[in-house]
């Protein structure tokens, strides 16, 4: 059975986990209504994507 010869230090295990952090979401701006939306998704405000309407616009 494989057993470590020496104890792994906290900095070494931290370096190994350096890429496991959470990343902030990136937002783009809807060209039609100028509200923030997730990229490559239908705009939740106006219901359009790439100039075409997919969802009926909610009347406020």
N, C-alpha and C positions, 0 to 999 in steps of 0.2 A: 504494500500500500504506500502511495506517495505521501510523504509528510514534509512540510517545510522545514528547512534546516535552521532558518532564523525567523524572528518575528518581523512581519511587515510593518513598517512605520506608518504613522497617520498620514504623513505627507505623500508617501508612495501610493497608498490606497486612495487618497484624495486626487492624485494625478490620474489614476486609472478611471475615476468617476467624473473627470472634468467635463466630459461631453454630455452628461446626463442631466443637464439643467433644463428648466422650462424656458421656452422662447415666447416672447410677446407676440400676440396676433398682429398681422399686418392688415391695414385697412386701405381701401381705395375709395375714390370719390365717384359717385354715380354721375355720369355726364348729363343726365336729364334733370334730376332733382337736386343734385349737389349734396346729397346726404351720404354719410359714411356707410360702406358695405364691405363684405368680405370679397376678395378677388375671385373671379370666375364663378360667381353666384348671382342669382336673381336678386335685384334690389328689393328689400323688404318694404320700402316706402312706396315706390311707384310700380313695382312689379315688372320691370323691363330688364332685358339682358341683351347687350350688343345691338341696341336699337329696335328690338322686337318686344312686343308686350306678351308676357306669358301668364301673368296673374292679373285679374281685374283690380284696378286701383281702388283702394279703400277710401271711401268718402269721409272726410273728417268734419 
